[in-house]
């Protein structure tokens, strides 16, 4: 996406913003069940991050929300992740695609991300 398109995209206002999209994902029963089942317990102080990205998909837009737990092995040389990647409509907040991935290598996940953005 060009710099001009990115600027224009940031100026767009939708009924569902990034924070609301994240909340929708966290309140979703299927995604919540996956996180409770496969992510580490909070007492273990897991390395978890979330990302939200608004992107254009054909003629419409979508929020892609990622909740990622990174697990490092062999002094950090191998990174395995548990990932909840969910696409949300910025117009109505409907979830229309989920990728719930357990114990996936960082490199494998990057391939999936690259394929879905092509």
C-alpha positions as CSV (number, residue, x, y, z in Angstrom):
1,X,0.0,0.0,0.0
2,X,1.4,3.4,-0.9
3,X,2.0,6.1,1.7
4,X,-0.9,8.1,0.3
5,X,-3.2,5.1,0.7
6,X,-2.0,4.5,4.3
7,X,-2.7,8.2,5.2
8,X,-6.2,8.0,3.6
9,X,-6.9,4.7,5.4
10,X,-6.0,6.2,8.8
11,X,-8.4,9.1,8.1
12,X,-11.3,6.7,7.6
13,X,-13.8,6.3,10.5
14,X,-15.8,3.1,10.9
15,X,-18.4,2.2,13.5
16,X,-16.0,-0.5,14.8
17,X,-12.5,0.8,15.7
18,X,-9.4,-1.2,16.5
19,X,-10.1,-1.3,20.3
20,X,-13.6,-2.4,19.8
21,X,-12.5,-5.1,17.3
22,X,-10.0,-6.4,19.9
23,X,-12.8,-6.5,22.5
24,X,-15.1,-8.4,20.1
25,X,-12.4,-11.0,19.6
26,X,-11.7,-11.4,23.3
27,X,-15.5,-11.7,24.0
28,X,-16.0,-14.3,21.2
29,X,-16.7,-17.7,22.8
30,X,-14.8,-19.8,20.3
31,X,-11.7,-17.5,20.5
32,X,-11.9,-17.2,24.2
33,X,-12.2,-20.9,24.7
34,X,-9.1,-21.4,22.5
35,X,-7.1,-18.9,24.5
36,X,-8.2,-20.3,27.9
37,X,-7.3,-23.8,26.7
38,X,-4.0,-23.4,24.9
39,X,-2.4,-20.2,26.1
40,X,-0.3,-20.3,29.3
41,X,-1.9,-19.4,32.6
42,X,-1.3,-15.7,33.6
43,X,0.6,-16.9,36.7
44,X,3.3,-18.2,34.4
45,X,3.9,-14.7,33.1
46,X,3.5,-15.6,29.4
47,X,4.9,-13.4,26.5
48,X,1.6,-12.3,24.9
49,X,1.0,-9.5,22.4
50,X,-1.9,-8.2,20.5
51,X,-2.0,-6.5,17.1
52,X,-4.8,-4.8,15.2
53,X,-4.6,-3.8,11.6
54,X,-7.1,-2.2,9.3
55,X,-6.7,-3.4,5.7
56,X,-8.5,-3.3,2.4
57,X,-9.9,-6.5,1.2
58,X,-11.3,-6.2,-2.3
59,X,-13.8,-3.3,-2.2
60,X,-14.2,-3.3,1.5
61,X,-12.1,-3.1,4.7
62,X,-11.4,-5.5,7.5
63,X,-9.8,-5.5,10.9
64,X,-7.3,-8.3,11.5
65,X,-6.8,-8.9,15.2
66,X,-3.9,-11.1,16.3
67,X,-3.4,-12.4,19.9
68,X,-0.1,-14.2,20.0
69,X,1.7,-16.1,22.8
70,X,5.4,-16.5,22.1
71,X,7.2,-19.5,23.6
72,X,11.0,-19.6,23.3
73,X,13.0,-22.8,23.4
74,X,16.8,-23.5,23.2
75,X,17.8,-20.1,24.6
76,X,15.5,-18.2,22.2
77,X,16.7,-19.9,19.0
78,X,13.3,-21.5,18.4
79,X,10.1,-19.6,18.7
80,X,6.8,-21.5,18.9
81,X,3.5,-19.6,19.1
82,X,-0.1,-20.0,19.9
83,X,-2.0,-17.6,17.7
84,X,-5.6,-16.4,17.5
85,X,-5.9,-14.4,14.2
86,X,-9.4,-13.1,13.7
87,X,-10.9,-11.0,10.9
88,X,-13.6,-8.6,12.0
89,X,-15.9,-6.3,9.9
90,X,-15.3,-2.6,10.7
91,X,-18.9,-1.9,9.6
92,X,-20.8,-4.1,12.0
93,X,-18.3,-6.0,14.2
94,X,-19.2,-9.4,12.7
95,X,-16.4,-12.0,12.9
96,X,-16.0,-13.6,9.5
97,X,-12.8,-15.6,9.7
98,X,-10.8,-17.3,12.5
99,X,-7.4,-18.9,12.4
100,X,-6.7,-20.6,15.8
101,X,-3.2,-22.0,15.6
102,X,-1.6,-24.1,18.4
103,X,2.1,-24.6,18.8
104,X,3.1,-23.2,15.4
105,X,6.6,-22.3,14.4
106,X,7.2,-18.6,13.8
107,X,8.3,-19.3,10.3
108,X,5.2,-21.4,9.5
109,X,3.0,-18.6,10.8
110,X,4.7,-16.0,8.7
111,X,4.0,-18.1,5.6
112,X,0.3,-18.3,6.5
113,X,0.2,-14.5,7.0
114,X,2.0,-13.9,3.7
115,X,-0.4,-16.2,1.8
116,X,-3.5,-14.6,3.3
117,X,-2.3,-11.1,2.4
118,X,-1.6,-12.0,-1.2
